[in-house]
Amino acid sequence: MYLTMYIHLNPLDYDFKEWRIKKITNTKQAFDYLSNYRWSSLLDYIGKKNFPSIIQKDFLLSRLGNEEKQKKEITGWIESFDQINKENLNRNVTFE
């Protein structure tokens, strides 16, 4: 599961470089960016037909859950970055 999340989060490198150090400050913007990034298979996994003729998503969906669960998972990962950042700011801890 971690590998698929990592792959699907990679496009954040273009506009949300801080995700690599777990400092996403706007979960909605990051998810919107990912859910509209044309060159990712994430769109197919969350129910948007992007590359349906070349994506074989049945195997992963059978293990990871349906399209709605995928949306919640990816959003949860992004939100966890924001939560980790807030907790560490309270403790004056950084990831750098």
Rosetta blueprint (number, residue, H / E / L):
1 M L
2 Y H
3 L H
4 T H
5 M H
6 Y H
7 I H
8 H H
9 L H
10 N L
11 P L
12 L H
13 D H
14 Y H
15 D H
16 F L
17 K H
18 E H
19 W H
20 R H
21 I H
22 K L
23 K L
24 I L
25 T L
26 N L
27 T H
28 K H
29 Q H
30 A H
31 F H
32 D H
33 Y H
34 L H
35 S H
36 N H
37 Y L
38 R L
39 W L
40 S L
41 S L
42 L H
43 L H
44 D H
45 Y H
46 I L
47 G L
48 K L
49 K L
50 N L
51 F L
52 P L
53 S L
54 I L
55 I L
56 Q L
57 K L
58 D H
59 F H
60 L H
61 L H
62 S H
63 R H
64 L H
65 G L
66 N L
67 E H
68 E H
69 K H
70 Q H
71 K H
72 K H
73 E H
74 I H
75 T H
76 G H
77 W H
78 I H
79 E H
80 S H
81 F H
82 D H
83 Q H
84 I H
85 N H
86 K H
87 E H
88 N H
89 L H
90 N H
91 R H
92 N L
93 V L
94 T L
95 F L
96 E L
